[in-house]
Amino acid sequence: MKKLKQRWEIESNWSLVAIFVVFAINGSFAAWVAKPITAFLGLNPETISGWLYYPLRILLIFPIYQLTLPIVGWLFGQFKFFWAFEKKFLSRLGLGFLFKTGN
């Protein structure tokens, strides 16, 4: 745990626990939110092949997860960590331009 705390520049065990809890809650939340959206779009395993349904659902969960991660992090007092995490993660995906300012 020491190495993880150093890597993430975290000092307290509470912050580390809060970060793990945020990741867990947000993953469940994103999957929960994606279910009614897929139903609204008429996508379910009974109407289309599972080989198509599950990749589409994962593609839907991904942006929901990314959008809600800083919000859930904020609820646990970890907004600064998750905002930096999002910027770094999305930059690695080639989406860093989303965070550039016009200055």
C-alpha positions in Angstrom: 0.0 0.0 0.0 2.9 2.3 0.6 4.0 2.2 -3.0 0.4 2.9 -4.2 0.1 5.9 -1.8 3.4 7.2 -3.1 2.5 6.7 -6.7 -0.9 8.5 -6.3 0.7 11.1 -3.9 -1.7 10.2 -1.1 -0.8 10.6 2.5 -3.7 9.1 4.5 -5.1 5.6 4.6 -8.6 7.2 4.6 -7.9 8.8 1.2 -6.8 5.4 -0.2 -9.9 3.7 1.1 -12.1 6.5 -0.2 -10.5 6.1 -3.6 -11.1 2.4 -3.7 -14.7 2.9 -2.6 -15.3 5.5 -5.3 -13.9 3.2 -8.0 -16.3 0.4 -6.8 -19.4 2.6 -6.4 -18.9 4.4 -9.7 -18.4 1.1 -11.7 -21.6 -0.3 -10.3 -23.4 3.0 -10.9 -22.3 3.2 -14.5 -23.5 -0.3 -15.2 -26.8 0.4 -13.4 -27.4 3.6 -15.5 -26.5 1.8 -18.8 -29.2 -0.8 -18.3 -32.2 1.5 -18.8 -30.4 3.3 -21.7 -29.9 0.1 -23.5 -33.5 -0.9 -22.9 -34.6 2.5 -24.2 -32.6 2.0 -27.4 -34.2 -1.4 -27.8 -31.1 -3.3 -27.1 -31.2 -6.5 -25.1 -29.8 -10.0 -25.3 -33.1 -11.4 -26.4 -33.4 -9.2 -29.5 -29.8 -9.1 -30.7 -26.8 -11.4 -30.4 -24.9 -11.4 -27.2 -21.8 -10.9 -29.3 -23.2 -7.5 -30.3 -25.1 -6.6 -27.1 -22.3 -6.9 -24.6 -19.7 -4.9 -26.5 -22.3 -2.2 -27.2 -23.2 -2.1 -23.5 -19.5 -1.8 -22.5 -19.1 1.0 -25.0 -22.0 2.8 -23.3 -20.8 2.1 -19.8 -17.3 3.7 -20.6 -18.4 7.3 -21.1 -20.9 7.1 -18.3 -18.2 5.9 -16.0 -15.8 8.7 -17.1 -18.4 11.4 -16.7 -19.5 10.3 -13.2 -16.1 9.4 -11.7 -15.2 13.0 -10.7 -18.7 13.5 -9.3 -18.7 10.4 -7.1 -15.1 11.3 -6.2 -16.3 14.7 -5.1 -18.9 13.1 -2.8 -16.1 11.3 -1.0 -13.9 14.4 -0.8 -11.5 13.1 -3.5 -12.4 15.4 -6.5 -8.8 16.7 -6.9 -7.5 13.1 -7.2 -10.2 12.0 -9.7 -10.0 15.1 -11.8 -6.3 14.6 -12.3 -6.9 10.9 -12.9 -9.5 11.7 -15.6 -7.3 14.2 -17.3 -4.3 11.8 -17.3 -6.4 8.8 -18.5 -8.2 10.6 -21.3 -4.9 12.2 -22.4 -3.5 8.7 -22.8 -6.5 7.8 -25.0 -5.7 10.8 -27.2 -8.5 12.9 -25.8 -6.3 15.4 -23.9 -7.6 18.2 -26.2 -10.8 18.2 -24.1 -8.9 19.8 -21.2 -6.9 22.3 -23.1 -7.8 26.0 -22.7 -7.8 28.6 -25.4 -5.1 30.7 -23.6 
